[in-house]
Amino acid sequence: MYRLFLIAGLLMLFYFFLRRAFQKIKQETGLFTHQEGQTLGNQMVQDPVCRVFIPRENAVREEIGGQTYFFCSRGCATTFQKRLST
């Protein structure tokens, strides 16, 4: 019975080592850009006006005052610019 537990434990360790090795290989080959494994297109950004999180690839991108901001809609971008100008 103890042999069964020992073999199961060793198999679990082997599985986790293999999984970690494959994750490192993926990161080193450039398939991922983050340590978490998220690509830049799937990164979530927060709208500074309504505080909603949206995917970076779907966000409205505006450069205001030399800084890049991401918005959920054109309306939020306009609202943000109005707030800055007053």
Secondary structure as the mmCIF struct_conf table of DSSP 4:
data_model
#
loop_
_struct_conf.conf_type_id
_struct_conf.id
_struct_conf.beg_label_comp_id
_struct_conf.beg_label_asym_id
_struct_conf.beg_label_seq_id
_struct_conf.end_label_comp_id
_struct_conf.end_label_asym_id
_struct_conf.end_label_seq_id
HELX_RH_AL_P HELX_RH_AL_P1 TYR A 2 GLU A 28
TURN_TY1_P TURN_TY1_P1 THR A 29 GLY A 30
BEND BEND1 LEU A 31 LEU A 31
BEND BEND2 THR A 33 HIS A 34
TURN_TY1_P TURN_TY1_P2 GLN A 35 GLU A 36
HELX_RH_3T_P HELX_RH_3T_P1 LEU A 40 ASN A 42
STRN STRN1 MET A 44 GLN A 46
TURN_TY1_P TURN_TY1_P3 PRO A 48 CYS A 50
STRN STRN2 PHE A 53 PRO A 55
HELX_RH_3T_P HELX_RH_3T_P2 ARG A 56 ASN A 58
BEND BEND3 ALA A 59 ALA A 59
STRN STRN3 VAL A 60 ILE A 64
TURN_TY1_P TURN_TY1_P4 GLY A 65 GLY A 66
STRN STRN4 GLN A 67 PHE A 71
BEND BEND4 CYS A 72 SER A 73
HELX_RH_AL_P HELX_RH_AL_P2 ARG A 74 SER A 85
#
